[in-house]
Amino acid sequence: MANTLDQFYVFLGAVYGGIIIGIWYDALRLFRILTKAKTWLVAVCDILFWFGAAIVYFEVMFGLDNAQIRFYPIVGSIVGFAVYMLGPSRIVMRGFSPIARGAGERMRRAATGIKRKHEEKKALRRLQEEPEDGGAENGHDGEKDPKAE
């Protein structure tokens, strides 16, 4: 009887681990929305998800069942992930997606403004560095270069 009860607690712990993995997935989804991720960033986020999911799963399994890999904890993790994705994830994404999109848009506008100001400063520096007398600093005092003819 105690063994079955222990297995039930391991299953519930695996469900909890699956929920944590779902939260990690949503965090990465919000980051991708925030940054309007390109293909390479999506790949990096996918790799981060799988590394994070593996770490969470093995931490939960090590803490609950001395890292014994069995079928029912795997099912428990899948159930936890599915429960989170079908329930709280929808609420989280519905609530935070517009915030992430708005924040991402503001960040992009700010970055564009900073980039534009930087380009304006560079252009101003170039104008200030250009000779004003049309070549007097070359020693020709405005005369044409005899080699150019």
URNOR-V565116 format. One record per residue. N is the residue number from 0. PSI is psi as a letter, one per 30 degrees, with the letter a starting at -180 (999 if undefined). OMEGA is omega in whole degrees, 0 to 359 (none if undefined). Layout:
BEGIN
n->{N	N}
psi->{PSI	PSI}
omega->{OMEGA	OMEGA}
END
This chain:
BEGIN
n->{0	1	2	3	4	5	6	7	8	9	10	11	12	13	14	15	16	17	18	19	20	21	22	23	24	25	26	27	28	29	30	31	32	33	34	35	36	37	38	39	40	41	42	43	44	45	46	47	48	49	50	51	52	53	54	55	56	57	58	59	60	61	62	63	64	65	66	67	68	69	70	71	72	73	74	75	76	77	78	79	80	81	82	83	84	85	86	87	88	89	90	91	92	93	94	95	96	97	98	99	100	101	102	103	104	105	106	107	108	109	110	111	112	113	114	115	116	117	118	119	120	121	122	123	124	125	126	127	128	129	130	131	132	133	134	135	136	137	138	139	140	141	142	143	144	145	146	147	148}
psi->{e	e	e	e	e	e	e	e	e	e	e	e	e	e	e	e	e	e	e	e	e	e	e	e	e	e	e	e	e	e	e	e	e	e	f	i	k	l	e	e	e	e	e	e	e	e	e	e	e	e	e	e	e	e	e	e	e	e	e	e	e	e	e	e	g	h	g	k	j	l	e	e	e	e	e	e	e	e	e	e	e	e	e	e	e	f	c	e	e	e	e	e	e	e	e	f	e	e	e	e	e	e	e	e	e	e	e	e	e	e	e	e	e	e	e	e	e	e	e	e	e	e	e	e	e	e	e	f	f	k	k	f	g	h	g	f	f	f	g	f	h	f	l	l	k	f	f	f	999}
omega->{180	180	178	178	176	180	178	178	176	178	179	176	177	175	177	177	177	177	178	178	177	177	177	179	179	178	178	176	179	177	179	177	181	186	188	190	173	185	183	179	175	178	178	178	177	179	177	178	184	175	180	179	179	180	180	183	183	174	179	181	179	180	185	192	180	176	175	181	178	185	187	174	176	177	178	178	178	178	179	178	181	179	179	183	181	183	186	182	180	179	180	183	178	181	187	180	178	178	180	179	180	179	179	179	177	178	179	177	178	179	178	178	178	180	180	178	179	179	178	178	178	179	178	177	179	179	180	181	181	177	183	184	174	174	181	181	176	179	183	179	176	179	177	178	182	180	183	183	none}
END
